[in-house]
Amino acid sequence: MGKKVKEMKEAKIRGDIINNDTKWIYDWLEWESTCPNDIKSVIDTLDPGEELRVLVNSGGGDVYAGQEIYTLLRKCKNSVAEIDSLAGSAAGVAAMGAARVLISPVGMIMIHNVTGSGYTSGDYHLYEKRAKALKELNAALASSYSEKSGRPLEEILKIMDRETWLTANQAIEMGFADETLGAGMQVTNAYDGLRLTEEIRQRVIQEKAEADKNEELKKEILGDLELYGV
């Protein structure tokens, strides 16, 4: 008899990594994205001992959403992250939560500092406070790579500070990935920024509200027509 192939469910980290509340906007725009609930919904269906296969191709996105996905995978003891193209920024952090990390020979991991967005108005105290918060976030994300690789936190922070792109071989050598995707297998933070700007967000909310209003008006008219036997 042949070897029994382990049962495995599949989740995907694709497109922008976003928070749960923003997911519906991306879906409405038909933009590829991943929120923590996308991963959790698959984890919740796992049977005891069943593995979770996480396919990764994302340039990153929301820091806190990436941290949440990392924690979800960290708690899932039978998770395997497969980086088939890019695990950048928050996507790389999320992938580090898996029990094993496999990477395609042409895959890459990109590590860089946390960046802020939006306009900040205030004196130098406020800017110093924001800078301190960004540094603390850097340290939090760096701990995911340090935990995975066993490398000192200070070394990871230096790697982040100079924005580092790692090939598959470099990622394995540094301990961020365990092996090349396909080797020995028996089974088959955003770099470019989020696509969803505040302007698009507000426009979508407004247009959806108008569409919902028109739909309600349509139902009301149809109801009146039915009432009068039309």
N, C-alpha and C positions, 0 to 999 in steps of 0.2 A: 504493500500500500504506500502511496505517496504521502509526503508530509502534509499535515493539515495546516491550511493557511489561516492565520489569525483573523478573527472578525475585526472589522475596523470601520468606524464612521468618519465622515469627512466634513471639515469646516474650511472656510476660505477667508483669508485676509487679503482683500483686493481693494484697489482704489484708495480714496481718502479714508483715514481712520477718524471717525467722528463720534460724538456723544449720542446717546440713545434718543434724546429729544429732537435731534436734527435729522435723524434717519428718514423720516417721512418726506422731507423736502428733497433729499437726494433720490429717493424712490420715485417721487412725483416727476422729477426732472429726468428720470431714467439714467442717472449717473451711478457708476459703480462705487460702492463704499462698504465700509465695515464698522459696525458699532459693537460694543460689548455684548449686547443682547443677542446678536447674531451668533456669537461663539457660545454663549451660555445656553441658548436654546438647543444646540447640538449636544453639549455636555450633559444636559439634563436627560437626554434620551439614551445615554450609554448604559449598557448592561454591565454587571460586575466583571471586571477583567477585560472588557472590550477596549481596544485602543482608539485613540482619536488622532486622525491624520489632519494636519492643518497646512493647507497650501498657501504659501506667502508670495505675494507680488504687489508691493505697495511702497510708495515713497514716504509714507508716514502720515502725520496729521495732528490731531488733538492729543496733547501730552497726557492728560488725565484719562482719556479713553484708552490710550496705549498702555498706561499703567494698570488699568482695570483688566484689560485682556491678559496682560502678563500674569496678574494674580490669579485669574481664572485658570490659565494653563498650568500655573505653578501648583495649584490645588489638584489638578487632574494628573494623577501619577502616571497614566499610560498615554501621554500625549507625545506626538512626533511632529515637529515643524519641518516642512519641506520648502526651502527657499528655491523656487524655480526661476526667479529672475532677480528682483531687488527686494531687500529688506532694509528700507531706509528709515532713519530717524525713529519715530515712534513704532514703526513696524518692526524694526530690529529689536527694540526693547521688548515688544510683545513676544517675538519669537524666542527670546532668551528664557521665557517662562516654561517652555516645553521641556519634557524630560530628556528628549534627544532632538538635536538640530541637524538636519541633513541639508546639503546645499548642492545645487546643480553645478557642474563644472564651469558653466558660464554665468553663474549667479554672483551677486555682490551684496555686501553689507555696507551701509553707509552710516557713520557715526558722527554726530556734530552737537554743538551746544544748543540748548533750548533758546528759541527766539520768541520775542514778544511781538504783539501786533496792536494796531489801533493808536490813536493819538492820546498822549498823556499830558495833562496840563497841571503844573504845580511847581514848587520850588525845589531846590537841590535835595532837601530831605526826602521828598517823595521819590525822586529819581534814584537816590541811594537805596531807598527801601525796595524799589522795584528791582534794582540790580542785585541786591542781596537775595531776593526771592528767586531770581533766575539762577543764581549760583547754587542755591539750595536745591532747586529742581534738577540742575545738572548733576549734583551729587546723588540725588535719588535715582536718576536714570542710570548713572554710572555704576551704581551698586548691582544692577541687573547683569551687566557685562562682567563685573568683578566676581559675582557669585558663580556665574557660568564658567568662567575661564580660570578662576583662582588667582588672577592677577591683582596687584594692589590697586586700590581705588585711585590713588594719585596718578598712576600710570594711565588708567582709563580716562581720567579727566584731561590729561595732556593730549590723548588721542582725540578726544571730543573737541578740544580747543582748536585743533588745526584742521578740523573737518576731514575725516579719513574715509577713503573708499577702499574696501578690502575685496580682493578676488577670493574665489573659493579656497584656493590653497592657502592664502594668507589668513583667511578666517579660521580654517582648521588649525593652522600652525599656532595662532594666537589663542585657540581654545574656545572661540565663539561658535564654532560648528564642530560636530563630532566626526563626520565623514562626508564624502562626496555622495550625492544623490544617486542611488542605483547600486552603490558598492555593497555587496553582501546582502542585498534585499531579496526577499522572496515574493514581494508584492509589487504590483505595478507602482517722527516728529516731523511735517511734510517738507521734502526738500524744495519743491517748487511752489509750496503754499497750497492751501485748500482752494478748490475751485469755487466753493460757495462763499462769495463775498457778502457783506452785510447788505449791500444794495440789491443783490440778487435775492437774498433771503426775504427782504421786505416786499420785493416785487412778487415773489411766489406766494407769500402769505396773502397779499392783496388780491392777486388773480384767483387764487383758490377760493377766497371768501366770496368773490364775485361769481365764480362758477357754482359754488354751493347755493348762493342766493338765486341764481338763474334756474338751478335744478329744482329748488323748492317752488319757485314761481311756476315752472313747467308742471310739476305735480299738482299744484293748486288749480291751474287752468284745466288740466286733464280731469281733475276731480269734478270741477264745475260742469264740464262738458258731459261727463258721465251722469251727473245728477239730472241734467236736462235731457238725457237720452240721445245725445249727439254722438 
